[in-house]
Amino acid sequence: MRKCVENLATSKLTGGRRHPLRTRRKYEIDRYPNEALSGAQETVTRKVRGKRTKTALKTIDFVNLAVQGAKVKKSKIVKVLENPTNNDYRRRGVITRGAVLETEDGRCRVVSRPGQDGAVNAVPIIPVQ
């Protein structure tokens, strides 16, 4: 879908004013990204399109670690080791999908989207030998 990007400040070649084809819609509004950090659990609920809500994490101190197939273990987050999304995220300790975390049970990779799901799910990283 095309957003309203016409340059309405300039005039037409004929000298007339430019008028927008339509106004902006509510669902086109941008929001600040919700960046989950390490700390005591704190969530935010926001309204989205279709009378639905999204629960996002502001801070989280535990991760749901999938071990041995279907078993899930709750493990404490020690720190964020790396984040391929953004180098600045690694320095600041932001948890996003694909981030590598150091937990009490070893290293793991985040497979959920904490800024949109409201949970941090991860799979352990098996060291290559």
C-alpha positions as CSV (number, residue, x, y, z in Angstrom):
1,M,0.0,0.0,0.0
2,R,1.2,3.5,-0.9
3,K,1.4,6.1,1.9
4,C,0.6,9.7,1.4
5,V,4.0,10.9,0.2
6,E,3.1,13.7,-2.2
7,N,5.0,16.9,-1.7
8,L,2.1,19.2,-1.0
9,A,4.3,22.1,-0.2
10,T,5.2,22.7,-3.9
11,S,2.8,24.1,-6.4
12,K,1.8,22.6,-9.7
13,L,3.3,23.8,-13.0
14,T,0.2,25.8,-13.6
15,G,0.6,27.6,-10.3
16,G,-2.3,25.9,-8.6
17,R,-2.2,24.3,-5.1
18,R,-1.7,20.6,-4.6
19,H,-4.5,18.7,-2.7
20,P,-4.0,15.3,-1.0
21,L,-5.7,12.3,-2.6
22,R,-6.9,11.2,0.9
23,T,-6.0,11.9,4.5
24,R,-3.9,9.6,6.6
25,R,-5.6,6.6,8.2
26,K,-5.4,5.6,11.9
27,Y,-3.7,2.2,11.0
28,E,-0.9,4.0,9.2
29,I,0.4,5.7,12.4
30,D,3.9,4.7,13.3
31,R,4.9,3.9,16.9
32,Y,8.1,3.9,18.8
33,P,9.6,0.3,18.9
34,N,9.2,-1.5,22.1
35,E,12.6,-2.8,23.1
36,A,12.6,-5.5,25.8
37,L,15.5,-5.2,28.3
38,S,16.7,-7.5,31.1
39,G,15.2,-6.8,34.5
40,A,12.1,-7.5,36.7
41,Q,9.1,-8.4,34.4
42,E,7.1,-5.5,33.2
43,T,4.6,-5.6,30.3
44,V,2.7,-3.0,28.2
45,T,-0.6,-3.6,26.5
46,R,-1.5,-1.6,23.4
47,K,-4.5,-1.5,21.2
48,V,-4.0,-2.6,17.5
49,R,-6.2,-2.8,14.5
50,G,-9.4,-4.8,14.7
51,K,-10.3,-4.2,18.4
52,R,-7.3,-6.5,19.4
53,T,-4.5,-5.9,21.9
54,K,-0.8,-6.8,21.9
55,T,1.0,-7.5,25.1
56,A,4.7,-6.4,24.8
57,L,7.5,-6.8,27.3
58,K,9.4,-3.8,28.6
59,T,11.7,-5.8,30.9
60,I,12.0,-9.6,31.6
61,D,14.3,-11.7,33.8
62,F,13.3,-15.2,32.8
63,V,13.3,-17.1,29.5
64,N,11.3,-20.2,28.5
65,L,14.1,-22.5,27.3
66,A,13.1,-25.5,25.2
67,V,15.1,-28.5,26.3
68,Q,14.9,-32.2,25.0
69,G,12.1,-31.7,22.5
70,A,8.8,-30.7,24.1
71,K,10.1,-30.0,27.6
72,V,10.3,-26.3,28.6
73,K,12.4,-25.0,31.4
74,K,12.3,-21.5,33.0
75,S,15.8,-20.1,33.2
76,K,17.2,-16.8,34.5
77,I,18.7,-14.4,32.0
78,V,22.3,-13.4,32.9
79,K,23.1,-11.1,30.0
80,V,22.7,-10.5,26.2
81,L,25.8,-11.8,24.5
82,E,25.1,-10.8,20.9
83,N,22.2,-9.4,18.8
84,P,22.4,-9.7,15.0
85,T,19.6,-7.1,14.6
86,N,21.7,-4.2,15.6
87,N,25.1,-3.7,17.2
88,D,23.7,-1.0,19.4
89,Y,21.1,-3.5,20.8
90,R,23.9,-5.8,21.9
91,R,25.7,-2.9,23.8
92,R,22.4,-1.8,25.4
93,G,21.2,-5.4,26.2
94,V,18.0,-5.3,24.1
95,I,16.3,-8.7,23.6
96,T,14.9,-9.3,20.1
97,R,14.3,-12.3,17.9
98,G,17.6,-13.9,17.1
99,A,19.5,-12.5,20.1
100,V,21.9,-14.8,21.9
101,L,21.4,-14.8,25.6
102,E,23.6,-16.1,28.5
103,T,21.3,-18.0,31.0
104,E,21.9,-20.1,34.1
105,D,21.6,-23.2,31.8
106,G,24.0,-22.0,29.1
107,R,23.7,-20.0,25.9
108,C,20.4,-19.8,24.0
109,R,18.9,-18.1,20.9
110,V,15.6,-16.2,21.2
111,V,13.0,-17.6,18.7
112,S,10.0,-15.4,19.8
113,R,9.3,-11.7,19.4
114,P,9.3,-10.2,22.9
115,G,8.3,-6.7,21.7
116,Q,5.1,-8.2,20.2
117,D,4.4,-11.6,21.8
118,G,4.9,-10.8,25.5
119,A,7.2,-13.8,26.1
120,V,10.8,-14.8,25.6
121,N,11.1,-18.3,24.1
122,A,14.5,-19.7,23.3
123,V,16.3,-22.8,22.1
124,P,19.8,-23.8,23.5
125,I,22.8,-23.3,21.3
126,I,24.7,-26.6,20.9
127,P,28.5,-25.9,20.7
128,V,30.1,-27.2,17.6
129,Q,32.9,-29.8,18.2
